[in-house]
Amino acid sequence: MITEFTNFPKDRNPRIPLPKRGGFLSVQAGQFNYCDPKKDKGPYNSYEVAYFDENDNWGQLPELGESSDGMVYGWIDRKVICDLLESEGFSPSQVEELLPSE
């Protein structure tokens, strides 16, 4: 018997380059991510975040404290992410375009 799966994860949000510190940020939200709400459609109050350096290695972001597993930060408040991206030189309208919405 073949079972049809209808609850696939949504596509990943593209990586966000961090021009001042280097590397990139992964900001994800959906039913399988550490975010609020845990749904595939936003608006979202918090996100799952990971930082990768220029060599694609996991990194830490001092602004976010310590991650529970040393790699992924869960349930990071939207304002914290917006402030971080604006500190990297993105305008508020650019930040809105970069963050997952649905």
C-alpha positions as CSV (number, residue, x, y, z in Angstrom):
1,M,0.0,0.0,0.0
2,I,1.3,3.4,-0.9
3,T,0.6,6.3,1.4
4,E,0.3,9.8,0.0
5,F,2.0,12.5,2.0
6,T,0.4,15.9,1.9
7,N,2.2,17.6,4.7
8,F,5.6,18.4,3.1
9,P,7.8,21.1,4.6
10,K,7.7,24.3,2.7
11,D,10.7,25.6,0.8
12,R,13.5,27.0,2.8
13,N,14.0,30.8,2.9
14,P,17.1,31.8,1.0
15,R,20.3,32.6,3.0
16,I,20.8,36.3,3.9
17,P,24.3,37.6,3.4
18,L,25.7,39.7,6.3
19,P,27.8,42.3,4.6
20,K,29.5,43.8,7.7
21,R,30.4,40.7,9.7
22,G,30.6,38.3,6.8
23,G,29.0,34.9,6.4
24,F,25.2,34.6,6.2
25,L,22.1,34.1,8.3
26,S,19.5,31.4,7.8
27,V,16.1,32.6,9.0
28,Q,13.4,29.9,8.8
29,A,9.7,29.6,9.8
30,G,7.2,26.9,9.3
31,Q,5.5,23.9,10.9
32,F,8.8,22.0,11.3
33,N,10.9,25.0,12.6
34,Y,11.5,26.5,16.0
35,C,9.2,29.5,15.4
36,D,5.9,31.0,16.4
37,P,3.4,30.2,15.1
38,K,4.5,26.7,14.0
39,K,2.6,27.0,10.7
40,D,3.6,27.3,7.1
41,K,1.9,30.7,6.8
42,G,2.7,33.8,8.8
43,P,2.8,36.4,10.0
44,Y,5.5,35.1,12.4
45,N,6.4,36.4,15.8
46,S,9.6,34.5,16.1
47,Y,12.0,32.5,13.8
48,E,14.5,29.7,13.8
49,V,17.9,31.2,13.1
50,A,21.4,29.9,12.3
51,Y,24.6,31.7,11.4
52,F,27.3,30.4,9.1
53,D,30.7,32.0,8.6
54,E,32.4,32.7,5.3
55,N,33.6,29.1,5.2
56,D,30.1,27.7,5.7
57,N,30.8,26.6,9.3
58,W,28.2,27.0,12.1
59,G,28.8,30.1,14.1
60,Q,27.6,32.0,17.2
61,L,25.9,35.3,17.2
62,P,26.6,37.2,20.4
63,E,23.4,39.2,20.0
64,L,21.4,36.0,20.4
65,G,23.2,34.5,23.4
66,E,24.0,30.8,23.4
67,S,22.1,28.3,21.2
68,S,20.8,25.2,22.9
69,D,22.7,22.9,20.5
70,G,25.5,25.2,19.4
71,M,24.0,25.6,16.0
72,V,20.4,26.7,15.8
73,Y,18.7,29.4,17.8
74,G,15.0,28.8,18.3
75,W,12.1,31.2,18.8
76,I,14.1,34.3,18.2
77,D,11.9,37.4,18.4
78,R,11.1,39.1,15.1
79,K,12.3,42.5,16.4
80,V,15.7,41.0,17.4
81,I,16.2,39.7,13.8
82,C,15.0,43.0,12.3
83,D,17.4,44.9,14.5
84,L,20.3,42.6,13.6
85,L,19.7,42.8,9.9
86,E,19.3,46.6,10.0
87,S,22.6,46.8,11.9
88,E,24.1,45.0,8.9
89,G,22.9,47.8,6.6
90,F,19.5,46.6,5.4
91,S,16.7,49.0,5.3
92,P,13.4,48.1,7.1
93,S,11.7,47.5,3.8
94,Q,14.6,45.2,2.7
95,V,14.3,43.3,6.0
96,E,10.6,42.7,5.3
97,E,11.5,41.2,2.0
98,L,14.2,39.0,3.5
99,L,12.2,37.4,6.3
100,P,9.8,34.4,5.8
101,S,6.2,35.4,5.6
102,E,4.5,32.4,4.2
